[in-house]
Amino acid sequence: MENLIKLIAICQAYKAGAFGVEEFQHKLESVYLPDECKYTLEKIQHNAFNHLEKIFFFYPEEEHKQHADKVADELIQATILEQKRLKEYSPYQK
């Protein structure tokens, strides 16, 4: 759960203007998610990383923030949903 909180904090820091798109992308890559997130949030994190790459290379610099903010918002929402799912998750439940 600690890394999920870290993921949200990175997104919020980016939205607050603490760093640019390229650093945002690198910070996202550094967050390792638990195995329980392998087929859910990890996939979304990977897609967000790729989308930021696309933004960095294919959009004019003045549009980076606008597009990357959407990525951050989507990642925050997905992480919150994953936190809720993990709270209810019980691998040995019948």
DAKA-V881403 format. One record per residue. N is the residue number from 1. RES is the residue in three letters. NEAR is the number of other C-alpha atoms within 10 Angstrom. D_LAST is the distance of its C-alpha to the last C-alpha in whole Angstrom. Layout:
BEGIN
n=N res=RES near=NEAR d_last=D_LAST
n=N res=RES near=NEAR d_last=D_LAST
END
This chain:
BEGIN
n=1 res=MET near=13 d_last=24
n=2 res=GLU near=8 d_last=27
n=3 res=ASN near=13 d_last=28
n=4 res=LEU near=20 d_last=27
n=5 res=ILE near=13 d_last=29
n=6 res=LYS near=15 d_last=32
n=7 res=LEU near=24 d_last=31
n=8 res=ILE near=20 d_last=32
n=9 res=ALA near=13 d_last=35
n=10 res=ILE near=21 d_last=36
n=11 res=CYS near=23 d_last=36
n=12 res=GLN near=16 d_last=38
n=13 res=ALA near=14 d_last=40
n=14 res=TYR near=21 d_last=41
n=15 res=LYS near=19 d_last=42
n=16 res=ALA near=10 d_last=44
n=17 res=GLY near=10 d_last=46
n=18 res=ALA near=12 d_last=46
n=19 res=PHE near=13 d_last=46
n=20 res=GLY near=14 d_last=46
n=21 res=VAL near=20 d_last=44
n=22 res=GLU near=14 d_last=45
n=23 res=GLU near=12 d_last=44
n=24 res=PHE near=20 d_last=41
n=25 res=GLN near=21 d_last=40
n=26 res=HIS near=12 d_last=40
n=27 res=LYS near=17 d_last=38
n=28 res=LEU near=18 d_last=35
n=29 res=GLU near=14 d_last=35
n=30 res=SER near=10 d_last=35
n=31 res=VAL near=15 d_last=32
n=32 res=TYR near=14 d_last=29
n=33 res=LEU near=16 d_last=26
n=34 res=PRO near=13 d_last=22
n=35 res=ASP near=9 d_last=21
n=36 res=GLU near=14 d_last=18
n=37 res=CYS near=18 d_last=21
n=38 res=LYS near=11 d_last=22
n=39 res=TYR near=9 d_last=21
n=40 res=THR near=13 d_last=22
n=41 res=LEU near=21 d_last=24
n=42 res=GLU near=18 d_last=26
n=43 res=LYS near=12 d_last=27
n=44 res=ILE near=17 d_last=28
n=45 res=GLN near=22 d_last=30
n=46 res=HIS near=13 d_last=32
n=47 res=ASN near=14 d_last=33
n=48 res=ALA near=21 d_last=34
n=49 res=PHE near=20 d_last=36
n=50 res=ASN near=13 d_last=38
n=51 res=HIS near=15 d_last=39
n=52 res=LEU near=23 d_last=41
n=53 res=GLU near=15 d_last=42
n=54 res=LYS near=12 d_last=43
n=55 res=ILE near=21 d_last=45
n=56 res=PHE near=20 d_last=47
n=57 res=PHE near=10 d_last=48
n=58 res=PHE near=11 d_last=49
n=59 res=TYR near=11 d_last=49
n=60 res=PRO near=9 d_last=53
n=61 res=GLU near=12 d_last=52
n=62 res=GLU near=8 d_last=53
n=63 res=GLU near=12 d_last=50
n=64 res=HIS near=19 d_last=47
n=65 res=LYS near=17 d_last=46
n=66 res=GLN near=12 d_last=46
n=67 res=HIS near=16 d_last=43
n=68 res=ALA near=24 d_last=41
n=69 res=ASP near=18 d_last=41
n=70 res=LYS near=13 d_last=39
n=71 res=VAL near=19 d_last=37
n=72 res=ALA near=22 d_last=36
n=73 res=ASP near=15 d_last=35
n=74 res=GLU near=16 d_last=33
n=75 res=LEU near=20 d_last=31
n=76 res=ILE near=20 d_last=31
n=77 res=GLN near=12 d_last=29
n=78 res=ALA near=17 d_last=27
n=79 res=THR near=23 d_last=26
n=80 res=ILE near=16 d_last=26
n=81 res=LEU near=12 d_last=23
n=82 res=GLU near=18 d_last=21
n=83 res=GLN near=17 d_last=21
n=84 res=LYS near=11 d_last=20
n=85 res=ARG near=13 d_last=17
n=86 res=LEU near=13 d_last=16
n=87 res=LYS near=9 d_last=16
n=88 res=GLU near=9 d_last=13
n=89 res=TYR near=11 d_last=12
n=90 res=SER near=9 d_last=9
n=91 res=PRO near=7 d_last=9
n=92 res=TYR near=5 d_last=6
n=93 res=GLN near=5 d_last=4
n=94 res=LYS near=4 d_last=0
END
